[in-house]
Structures are given as structure tokens and as C-alpha cells.
Amino acid sequence: MSPLILFAVVLAYFLILLGVAWRTSRHATNDSFFIGNKDSNWMLVAFGMVGTTLTGVTFISVPGAVGSNGFGYIQLMIGYVLGYLAITFILLPLYYRLQLTSIYRYLEWRLGRRSYQSGAAFFIVSRLLGATARLYLVVNILQATILDSLGVPFWLTSCVVLLLILLYTYEGGVKTIVWTDTLQTACMLAGLVICSVFLLRAMDMSLVDSLERMRAQGLTRIFTTDPDSPAYVWKHILAGMFITIAMTGMDQEMMQKNISVRTLRDSQKNMLSLTVVLTGVLLLFLFLGGLLHLYAPLAGVTATGDKLFPAIVLGHFPAVVQLIFFIALISALFPSVDGALTALTSTFCIDILGLQRRQDLSAAAQMRWRRRVHLGFSALFLILIMAFKWLDDPSMIGVILKLASYTYGPLLGLFAFGLLSRRGVRDRWVPLAAIAGPLLCALIEGEQARLFEHYRIGLELLILNGALVLAGLFLISTPPGQGGQDTQYLSK
């Protein structure tokens, strides 16, 4: 298909998003931006969060990894379900009881101001790196398939995409992205189903026939039983559970959508619905990955990993399916990036600048500060995208999970200490304990061959990181009621 036609369709899609943003952001305030005036529909939030959770990396990398890992991703999915249940019945009741706008305020009330700022700072680092890595992957595909042939440089593509995301999140924030994420999730799922159906028809297979062919080629293997392997089943289940708790339950981007729902009961219905739908969608992604790997040798496609899906679509699918693929790909990207940009702005304004505490600033002045921060994070996104372009890793999902292990570990340790212990901390030492965990993890991972012989650290690195931070917090802890807040307030 002509790159000009693809470009026109992508541009039209952006214009639809801008129209939705204009309609939903009228008369928006800071409360609209931060928590959607706490009036979001739980069904829309649940459906939109599917797109936020999956991202463009899932759309490309999970199907591409089936060739090397089979259906091993199901091991992580089992952990995801356990993690979502913990969020639903442990963390959400806590956040609603405390009536939080920023979930990191819990750390201030429980441990102290330095703990609060440490949690917010690690979230900012985590989301900056994770969101820009995801954005880079999709921008790179758009560049290679459309814009290189039009003579548009990568940096300009990145600028334009970020500008469009900035425009439709600039005023409405959460109030807008609840609706845009719903639209984008629907487009992504439609693309996933259509591509799967096309592949089945192209190979003249039924659903049962395709699964049998995948099994015969070893693509449906799930469980890894070697304890020394980074993909060992219990490592993945535990890692999946803690990845979900940390990257969803302790993540302002994901939770600000949840707490924008009016009641706890509706928010819990949102999380349980998300769990069911997400599990089904991820299984469909794995099935699509199996179909792609069956189709590739028949079509003479030699691409692997992240390049497999785009190579098959652009080289062997009809024009209309190519259009659907691009819309689905963009739809998979934007819910994670627009939400990240909004959440980073919210966290920096509330937790770092303390705008809600500033009695000397009028509502108009606070909105001006919020807009400046929003622009500043957009500029940071651009810088980091160019850094990932320089890195150019062949499998971005591995990069993102590794980044998450290092940056979400301190959040896991801080929240775990607050929830599992009644002790306080010497608050001024908390930033050092939070930084020490990732540094020790890096040292251990670098020396693992000498320390553990055959054992290799995989996704359990996040758990190790959180445990090291938790141990550090106990070293600087104080008896209940000293150096922190007593947990009795939680029952109020």
C-alpha cells in the first residue's frame, strides 16, 4: 500500500482522537485532569485499561516471542491474575479509605515525607523509561514502513507523534483519556481478531487444526521445569504476581484511573473485569503468535522477534488488513503513552511540587504550573526516545521488563514495609535505602555466574529488589509510633 495512503489514514485517526479530546475537555479543571472529577464510568475505565496494560510492545513482542518461548507467557499470566486479585481486595480498599488523589500520599501518612517523595520519584523514573521504550518501538515501525520512504527523519516523526498526544491530553487529562483509551482499545482488539482470522483463512485451517499444528511444532509448550532456568515456572508465576502488584497497584498511572471511579465497589468491579478480559486477550495474542510462526515458513519470511508481525503484514497481507494493522498498532501504543504523560504530570505536580498544598497559588496559577510540567515531560519523552533509537535493542519487551525490575523494586519494598509492618522509619534515610536496593541488584546480577554457578536470575529480579529495599527499611526502622505514622489510622 502507498505510504501516502497509510499516512493519511493515521492522520485521520489522530483527528478523531483530537475531536474526542475537544468534546471531553471542555470546562476541565485540575480535578478533571488528575482524577476525572471522580465521576468516571467503571465499565469504560475497565475496557480502556486493557489497552493501557497491553501496549504496543505486547502487540508486537508477545506474538514475536512465541517462536523462542512457545506459550510460556502463560506462566506470567497466572501470576498476573493473582496480582490483580491482591490489588482488588487489598490495595483499592486502602486507597479509597484514605481518599487519595496520588497513591504515594499513603507513604507520607504511613512513613514520612521523604518516603513519599522517594516513592513518587521512582514512579517518575519508571514511567518515563517504560513509556518512552514503548513509544520508541511503535514510532520505529511507523518510520520504517511509512515515513522513511517519504523522506521524513525519525526525530521529526517522534516530535509529531508526541505533539499529537500532547494536544489531546493537554486539558482534559484523565477525563479525556478514559474515553480515548476506550476507543483505542476497541480498535486494537478488532485488529487482533481480524489479523488472526486472515491468517487462518490464508492457511486454510480451522481453529482446532491450527492448534494441533502449533503443538506438533512445539509452539504450545507452556511450563519450564528447570529451576536453574530464568523461565522456571514458579519464578514466572511469582514474578508475574509482583510485576502486576508493582506496575499496576503501585503505579499512579493505572491507579489514577481506578480511583477516578465514584465508589470502591465499582472500582473493584473494574479490576475484576479487567482481569477476565485481559486474560482472554493475552491468550489471543499468543494464538496469533503461533499463527504467525506457522505462516512465516510458508511465505518465505525469515524475520523473527519484534520484526515478524510487521514483516508478514506488510509483505503478504492485502491493503485493507495493512490499514487495520496500523490503526491497531497505534491504538495499542497510545493508551500507555497518554496515560503515562498524564500520570507523570499529576505525580510531579501533586507529590513533588505540592500544588494542592499551595494556598498562595490561585486555581488559574496551579493550572499554568500543571501545563508547564506537561510540556516539560513531553520534551523528556522526546529525548529518551532518541536514546532508545541509539540503543536499538531487538526485543523491547525484555528491555521494558528489566527496567521495571530495577525501578519498581523500591516501590514494592516501600509499600510492603508500610502494609506488613507497624514500625516507623528514620525518614531521612529512606532515599538511601530505596537507592541501595537497585544498586545491590545490579551487583548481584553482574556476579551471578560466580555467586550461583548454574542458577540465572530472571524476572524474579523485581522480587529480589523489593526484598532488599524492605530489608534496608527494617535496618532504619523505629518502634511503632516513632519516626513514622502508626497504622491505627487505617481503620478510621
C-alpha positions, 0 to 999 in steps of 0.5 A, a space after each residue: 500500500 502507498 505510504 501516502 495512503 497509510 499516512 493519511 489514514 493515521 492522520 485521520 485517526 489522530 483527528 478523531 482522537 483530537 475531536 474526542 479530546 475537544 468534546 471531553 475537555 471542555 470546562 476541565 479543571 485540575 480535578 478533571 485532569 488528575 482524577 476525572 472529577 471522580 465521576 468516571 464510568 467503571 465499565 469504560 475505565 475497565 475496557 480502556 485499561 486493557 489497552 493501557 496494560 497491553 501496549 504496543 510492545 505486547 502487540 508486537 513482542 508477545 506474538 514475536 516471542 512465541 517462536 523462542 518461548 512457545 506459550 510460556 507467557 502463560 506462566 506470567 499470566 497466572 501470576 498476573 491474575 493473582 496480582 490483580 486479585 491482591 490489588 482488588 481486595 487489598 490495595 483499592 480498599 486502602 486507597 479509597 479509605 484514605 481518599 487519595 488523589 496520588 497513591 504515594 500520599 499513603 507513604 507520607 501518612 504511613 512513613 514520612 515525607 521523604 518516603 513519599 517523595 522517594 516513592 513518587 520519584 521512582 514512579 517518575 523514573 519508571 514511567 518515563 523509561 517504560 513509556 518512552 521504550 514503548 513509544 520508541 518501538 511503535 514510532 520505529 515501525 511507523 518510520 520504517 514502513 511509512 515515513 522513511 520512504 517519504 523522506 521524513 527523519 525519525 526525530 521529526 516523526 517522534 516530535 509529531 507523534 508526541 505533539 499529537 498526544 500532547 494536544 489531546 491530553 493537554 486539558 482534559 487529562 484523565 477525563 479525556 483519556 478514559 474515553 480515548 483509551 476506550 476507543 483505542 482499545 476497541 480498535 486494537 482488539 478488532 485488529 487482533 481478531 481480524 489479523 488472526 482470522 486472515 491468517 487462518 483463512 490464508 492457511 486454510 485451517 480451522 481453529 482446532 487444526 491450527 492448534 494441533 499444528 502449533 503443538 506438533 511444532 512445539 509452539 504450545 509448550 507452556 511450563 519450564 521445569 528447570 529451576 536453574 532456568 530464568 523461565 522456571 515456572 514458579 519464578 514466572 508465576 511469582 514474578 508475574 504476581 509482583 510485576 502486576 502488584 508493582 506496575 499496576 497497584 503501585 503505579 499512579 498511572 493505572 491507579 489514577 484511573 481506578 480511583 477516578 471511579 465514584 465508589 470502591 465497589 465499582 472500582 473493584 468491579 473494574 479490576 475484576 473485569 479487567 482481569 477476565 478480559 485481559 486474560 482472554 486477550 493475552 491468550 489471543 495474542 499468543 494464538 496469533 503468535 503461533 499463527 504467525 510462526 506457522 505462516 512465516 515458513 510458508 511465505 518465505 519470511 525469515 524475520 523473527 522477534 519484534 520484526 515478524 508481525 510487521 514483516 508478514 503484514 506488510 509483505 503478504 497481507 492485502 491493503 485493507 488488513 495493512 490499514 487495520 494493522 496500523 490503526 491497531 498498532 497505534 491504538 495499542 501504543 497510545 493508551 500507555 503513552 497518554 496515560 503515562 504523560 498524564 500520570 507523570 504530570 499529576 505525580 510531579 505536580 501533586 507529590 513533588 511540587 505540592 500544588 494542592 498544598 499551595 494556598 498562595 497559588 490561585 486555581 488559574 496559577 496551579 493550572 499554568 504550573 500543571 501545563 508547564 510540567 506537561 510540556 516539560 515531560 513531553 520534551 523528556 519523552 522526546 529525548 529518551 526516545 532518541 536514546 532508545 533509537 541509539 540503543 536499538 535493542 531487538 526485543 523491547 519487551 525484555 528491555 521494558 521488563 528489566 527496567 521495571 525490575 530495577 525501578 519498581 523494586 523500591 516501590 514494592 519494598 516501600 509499600 510492603 514495609 508500610 502494609 506488613 509492618 507497624 514500625 516507623 522509619 528514620 525518614 531521612 534515610 529512606 532515599 538511601 535505602 530505596 537507592 541501595 536496593 537497585 544498586 545491590 541488584 545490579 551487583 548481584 546480577 553482574 556476579 551471578 555466574 560466580 555467586 550461583 554457578 548454574 542458577 540465572 536470575 530472571 524476572 524474579 529480579 523485581 522480587 529480589 529488589 523489593 526484598 532488599 529495599 524492605 530489608 534496608 527499611 527494617 535496618 532504619 526502622 523505629 518502634 511503632 509510633 516513632 519516626 513514622 505514622 502508626 497504622 491505627 489510622 487505617 481503620 478510621 
